[in-house]
Amino acid sequence: MTVLLHARRMDLLYDHLARARASGAVFARTVATPPWGLRLGGSIQLAVHAVVRGRGWLWFDDTSQSPMELSPGDVTLVRGGPDHYIGHEPGADCLEPEEFRARHDPDDPDASRATVFLCGAYRFSGDIGSALLDALPQVLPLSAAVGDPLRDVIDLLSRELASPEPGHPTVLDRLLDILLVLAIRTSFRQSSTAPRWYRASTDPRLSAALQAMHEDAGHPWAVPELAELSGLSRAAFARTFRNALGQTPMHYLTDWRMALARDHLRDGELSLAEIADAIGYGSPYAFAAAFRRHHGTPPGAWRQQESAHTSSPVADDPIHLR
């Protein structure tokens, strides 16, 4: 248990995902015999596609991006923005999800030419979720070799979706969580443009200080205390931190506190005094002054503006195939 708790303390990816409240909105298993094609709207924040059997293709309207072949064991993440399409061949006629669902029976008996594929959609909340999505490329193909945990999760998802049993929603939720973490972790590990906080979190000179700031943003942190946590002198810690993250420790802490503040303001569950206390300001007046310096508007007015922007109804998720 001690080892698990220690690992949790060192994990900034977990912290970002938890605060972003990433959730698998919908996940479906589809069996389609050629010709077939599906259009998926750009309003989906993060789509996940995996072929279990057969072959498929993924493409965009933008002809500068070549179509991508989807093979068994591969996982492809597509970030929201432009519409994208998947089909039996590039440029295939694509149906809207409702029409596609009506035409292709997910319980169709095994056909030699059928493609079995999984489609999922994730939702993220707030600025922390948006920043996490922005760190991903528009489309991210991941190949899962035999023995790769990604392939194991895909196989489990396919079996669970094909033959649901008692506890089905809980099993899917857990598998979706695992799939998302494995995919993002693989992306950040392989990418030269991974977020600086992710790369810094693996540096033993910085990980303890970073996690301390994330775990307790309300603590009155100062550079000497953070340097002590890192086992470095104040000057060495400040220099190492700036080189790794491109800003001073106190600027990083302020940015993190403001990100938390914006998400609290959107939620509307805490008063200004409660937000001030949660993120390390001694009074709502001190918090309001810091927020205004950072954003150019007081927190109360910012909350009202955000409430007006998000008051319009949200359409049903277009990826719901089943």
C-alpha positions as CSV (number, residue, x, y, z in Angstrom):
1,M,0.0,0.0,0.0
2,T,2.8,2.4,0.8
3,V,4.3,1.9,-2.6
4,L,1.0,2.6,-4.3
5,L,0.5,5.8,-2.4
6,H,4.0,6.9,-3.2
7,A,3.4,6.3,-6.9
8,R,0.1,8.2,-6.8
9,R,1.9,11.2,-5.3
10,M,4.4,11.3,-8.1
11,D,1.8,11.1,-10.9
12,L,0.9,14.5,-12.5
13,L,-0.9,12.7,-15.5
14,Y,-3.4,11.2,-13.0
15,D,-3.9,14.6,-11.5
16,H,-4.7,16.3,-14.8
17,L,-7.0,13.5,-15.9
18,A,-8.9,13.5,-12.6
19,R,-9.3,17.3,-12.6
20,A,-10.3,17.2,-16.3
21,R,-13.0,14.7,-15.3
22,A,-12.3,12.8,-18.5
23,S,-15.1,10.3,-19.1
24,G,-16.0,7.8,-21.8
25,A,-19.2,9.3,-23.1
26,V,-20.1,6.5,-25.5
27,F,-18.5,3.4,-26.8
28,A,-19.8,1.0,-29.4
29,R,-18.8,-2.2,-31.2
30,T,-19.9,-2.3,-34.8
31,V,-19.8,-5.1,-37.5
32,A,-19.9,-3.7,-41.0
33,T,-19.7,-5.4,-44.4
34,P,-18.4,-3.4,-47.3
35,P,-19.4,-1.0,-48.6
36,W,-19.6,1.0,-45.4
37,G,-18.7,4.5,-44.2
38,L,-19.4,6.7,-41.2
39,R,-19.1,10.5,-40.7
40,L,-18.2,11.7,-37.2
41,G,-18.6,15.4,-36.3
42,G,-15.9,17.6,-35.1
43,S,-17.8,18.4,-32.0
44,I,-16.5,15.2,-30.4
45,Q,-13.7,16.4,-28.1
46,L,-11.7,13.1,-28.4
47,A,-12.7,10.2,-30.6
48,V,-11.1,6.7,-30.2
49,H,-11.1,4.1,-33.0
50,A,-9.8,0.6,-32.9
51,V,-10.2,-2.2,-35.5
52,V,-10.6,-5.6,-34.0
53,R,-11.0,-7.6,-37.2
54,G,-10.6,-6.7,-40.9
55,R,-9.4,-3.3,-42.2
56,G,-10.7,0.2,-42.2
57,W,-9.5,3.7,-43.3
58,L,-9.7,7.1,-41.6
59,W,-9.6,10.4,-43.4
60,F,-10.5,14.1,-43.3
61,D,-11.9,16.6,-45.8
62,D,-8.5,18.2,-45.9
63,T,-6.7,16.5,-48.8
64,S,-3.3,17.5,-47.5
65,Q,-3.7,14.7,-44.9
66,S,-3.3,11.3,-46.4
67,P,-5.9,8.6,-45.4
68,M,-4.7,6.3,-42.6
69,E,-5.2,2.6,-42.7
70,L,-6.6,1.1,-39.5
71,S,-5.4,-2.4,-38.7
72,P,-6.3,-4.9,-35.9
73,G,-4.6,-3.9,-32.7
74,D,-4.2,-0.2,-33.7
75,V,-5.7,2.6,-31.6
76,T,-6.3,6.0,-33.2
77,L,-7.2,9.1,-31.3
78,V,-8.8,12.0,-33.1
79,R,-9.1,15.4,-31.5
80,G,-12.1,17.6,-32.0
81,G,-12.2,20.2,-34.8
82,P,-12.9,19.1,-38.4
83,D,-15.2,16.2,-39.2
84,H,-13.6,12.9,-39.9
85,Y,-14.6,9.7,-41.6
86,I,-14.0,6.0,-41.4
87,G,-14.9,3.5,-44.0
88,H,-14.0,0.3,-45.9
89,E,-11.9,2.4,-48.3
90,P,-10.7,6.0,-48.5
91,G,-13.4,8.3,-49.9
92,A,-16.3,5.8,-49.3
93,D,-19.8,7.2,-49.1
94,C,-20.3,7.9,-45.4
95,L,-23.6,7.9,-43.5
96,E,-24.6,9.9,-40.4
97,P,-24.5,7.8,-37.2
98,E,-28.2,7.2,-37.0
99,E,-28.5,6.0,-40.6
100,F,-25.3,4.0,-40.2
101,R,-26.7,2.3,-37.1
102,A,-29.9,1.4,-38.9
103,R,-28.1,-0.1,-41.8
104,H,-25.4,-2.2,-40.0
105,D,-26.5,-4.7,-37.5
106,P,-23.9,-5.0,-34.7
107,D,-25.1,-8.6,-34.0
108,D,-24.6,-9.6,-37.7
109,P,-23.2,-13.2,-37.7
110,D,-19.6,-13.6,-38.5
111,A,-19.1,-12.7,-42.2
112,S,-15.8,-13.3,-43.9
113,R,-15.7,-9.7,-45.3
114,A,-17.0,-7.9,-42.3
115,T,-14.9,-5.4,-40.3
116,V,-15.4,-5.3,-36.6
117,F,-14.4,-1.9,-35.1
118,L,-14.8,0.1,-31.9
119,C,-15.7,3.7,-31.7
120,G,-15.6,5.8,-28.6
121,A,-16.0,9.4,-27.5
122,Y,-14.5,11.2,-24.5
123,R,-15.6,14.4,-22.8
124,F,-13.3,16.7,-20.9
125,S,-14.2,19.5,-18.5
126,G,-12.7,22.9,-18.0
127,D,-9.4,24.6,-18.8
128,I,-7.3,21.7,-17.5
129,G,-9.2,19.3,-19.8
130,S,-8.7,21.7,-22.7
131,A,-5.0,22.0,-22.1
132,L,-4.7,18.2,-22.0
133,L,-6.5,17.9,-25.3
134,D,-4.4,20.7,-26.9
135,A,-1.2,18.8,-26.0
136,L,-2.4,16.0,-28.4
137,P,-2.0,16.1,-32.2
138,Q,-5.0,16.3,-34.4
139,V,-4.8,12.6,-35.1
140,L,-2.7,10.1,-33.2
141,P,-2.2,6.6,-34.5
142,L,-0.8,4.1,-32.0
143,S,0.2,0.6,-33.0
144,A,-0.2,-2.0,-30.3
145,A,2.0,-5.0,-30.8
146,V,1.3,-8.5,-29.4
147,G,1.8,-8.3,-25.7
148,D,1.2,-4.5,-25.6
149,P,-1.4,-3.6,-22.9
150,L,-3.2,-1.5,-25.4
151,R,-4.0,-4.6,-27.5
152,D,-5.1,-6.5,-24.4
153,V,-7.5,-3.6,-23.5
154,I,-8.9,-3.5,-27.0
155,D,-9.6,-7.3,-26.9
156,L,-11.3,-7.0,-23.5
157,L,-13.5,-4.1,-24.7
158,S,-14.5,-6.0,-27.8
159,R,-15.5,-9.1,-25.8
160,E,-17.4,-7.1,-23.3
161,L,-19.3,-5.1,-25.9
162,A,-20.1,-8.3,-27.9
163,S,-21.5,-10.2,-24.8
164,P,-22.5,-7.9,-22.0
165,E,-23.0,-9.5,-18.6
166,P,-24.0,-8.2,-15.2
167,G,-21.8,-5.3,-14.2
168,H,-21.3,-4.3,-17.9
169,P,-21.3,-0.5,-17.4
170,T,-18.7,-0.7,-14.6
171,V,-16.4,-2.9,-16.6
172,L,-16.6,-0.6,-19.6
173,D,-15.9,2.5,-17.5
174,R,-12.8,0.9,-16.1
175,L,-11.5,-0.3,-19.4
176,L,-12.1,3.0,-21.0
177,D,-10.2,4.7,-18.3
178,I,-7.3,2.3,-18.9
179,L,-7.4,2.8,-22.7
180,L,-7.3,6.6,-22.4
181,V,-4.4,6.6,-19.9
182,L,-2.3,4.1,-21.9
183,A,-2.9,6.0,-25.2
184,I,-2.1,9.5,-23.7
185,R,0.9,8.1,-21.9
186,T,2.2,6.5,-25.0
187,S,1.7,9.7,-27.0
188,F,3.5,11.9,-24.5
189,R,6.3,9.4,-24.1
190,Q,6.9,9.3,-27.8
191,S,6.3,13.0,-28.6
192,S,8.9,15.8,-28.6
193,T,6.0,18.2,-28.0
194,A,4.6,16.6,-24.9
195,P,3.6,19.1,-22.2
196,R,6.6,20.4,-20.2
197,W,4.9,19.4,-17.0
198,Y,4.8,15.8,-18.2
199,R,8.5,15.7,-19.0
200,A,9.4,17.5,-15.8
201,S,7.3,15.1,-13.7
202,T,9.8,12.3,-14.6
203,D,12.7,14.4,-13.4
204,P,13.6,13.3,-9.9
205,R,14.9,16.8,-9.2
206,L,11.5,18.3,-9.8
207,S,8.8,15.7,-9.4
208,A,8.4,16.1,-5.6
209,A,8.0,19.8,-5.8
210,L,5.6,19.7,-8.8
211,Q,3.4,17.1,-7.1
212,A,3.3,19.1,-3.9
213,M,2.0,22.1,-5.7
214,H,-0.6,20.1,-7.5
215,E,-1.7,18.2,-4.4
216,D,-2.0,21.3,-2.2
217,A,-2.4,24.5,-4.3
218,G,-3.7,26.3,-1.2
219,H,-0.4,25.9,0.7
220,P,1.7,29.1,0.9
221,W,4.5,27.6,-1.1
222,A,7.8,29.5,-1.4
223,V,10.9,28.6,-3.4
224,P,13.0,27.6,-0.4
225,E,10.4,25.1,0.8
226,L,10.0,23.6,-2.7
227,A,13.8,23.5,-3.1
228,E,14.1,21.5,0.1
229,L,11.5,19.0,-1.1
230,S,13.6,18.5,-4.2
231,G,16.9,18.2,-2.3
232,L,18.4,21.1,-4.1
233,S,19.7,24.5,-3.1
234,R,17.4,27.4,-3.8
235,A,19.4,28.6,-6.8
236,A,19.9,25.2,-8.3
237,F,16.2,24.4,-7.9
238,A,15.1,27.7,-9.5
239,R,17.5,27.2,-12.4
240,T,16.5,23.6,-13.0
241,F,12.8,24.4,-12.8
242,R,13.0,27.3,-15.3
243,N,15.1,25.3,-17.7
244,A,12.5,22.4,-17.6
245,L,9.3,24.4,-17.6
246,G,10.2,27.8,-19.1
247,Q,9.0,29.8,-16.1
248,T,9.8,30.3,-12.5
249,P,8.3,28.1,-9.8
250,M,6.1,30.9,-8.5
251,H,4.8,31.8,-12.0
252,Y,4.0,28.1,-12.6
253,L,2.2,27.9,-9.3
254,T,0.1,31.1,-10.1
255,D,-0.8,29.7,-13.5
256,W,-1.9,26.4,-11.9
257,R,-3.9,28.2,-9.2
258,M,-5.6,30.3,-11.9
259,A,-6.5,27.2,-13.9
260,L,-8.1,25.7,-10.8
261,A,-9.9,29.0,-10.1
262,R,-11.4,29.1,-13.6
263,D,-12.7,25.6,-13.3
264,H,-14.2,26.3,-9.9
265,L,-15.8,29.5,-11.2
266,R,-17.4,27.5,-14.1
267,D,-18.7,24.8,-11.7
268,G,-20.4,27.5,-9.6
269,E,-20.3,25.2,-6.6
270,L,-17.9,27.3,-4.5
271,S,-18.2,30.9,-3.4
272,L,-15.3,33.4,-4.1
273,A,-14.2,33.0,-0.5
274,E,-14.1,29.2,-0.7
275,I,-12.2,29.4,-4.0
276,A,-9.7,31.8,-2.5
277,D,-9.1,29.5,0.4
278,A,-8.8,26.4,-1.8
279,I,-6.1,27.9,-4.0
280,G,-4.0,29.8,-1.5
281,Y,-5.3,33.4,-1.2
282,G,-5.9,34.8,2.3
283,S,-9.1,36.5,1.4
284,P,-11.6,36.9,-1.5
285,Y,-10.2,40.4,-2.0
286,A,-6.6,39.1,-2.5
287,F,-8.0,36.4,-4.8
288,A,-10.0,38.9,-6.9
289,A,-7.0,41.2,-7.2
290,A,-4.8,38.3,-8.4
291,F,-7.4,37.0,-10.8
292,R,-7.9,40.5,-12.3
293,R,-4.2,40.9,-12.8
294,H,-4.1,37.6,-14.5
295,H,-7.2,37.9,-16.7
296,G,-8.0,41.6,-16.8
297,T,-11.5,41.1,-15.3
298,P,-12.7,40.3,-11.8
299,P,-13.7,36.7,-11.0
300,G,-17.4,37.5,-10.5
301,A,-17.7,39.1,-13.9
302,W,-15.7,36.3,-15.5
303,R,-18.0,33.7,-14.0
304,Q,-21.1,35.6,-15.4
305,Q,-19.5,35.7,-18.9
306,E,-18.7,32.0,-18.9
307,S,-22.2,31.2,-17.6
308,A,-23.7,33.1,-20.6
309,H,-21.5,31.3,-23.0
310,T,-22.4,27.8,-21.7
311,S,-26.1,28.3,-21.3
312,S,-27.1,27.1,-24.8
313,P,-28.3,23.5,-25.0
314,V,-25.8,20.9,-26.1
315,A,-26.7,18.4,-28.8
316,D,-26.6,14.7,-28.2
317,D,-23.3,13.1,-28.8
318,P,-23.2,12.2,-32.5
319,I,-21.0,9.1,-32.0
320,H,-23.7,7.0,-30.4
321,L,-23.9,4.1,-32.7
322,R,-25.8,1.6,-30.6
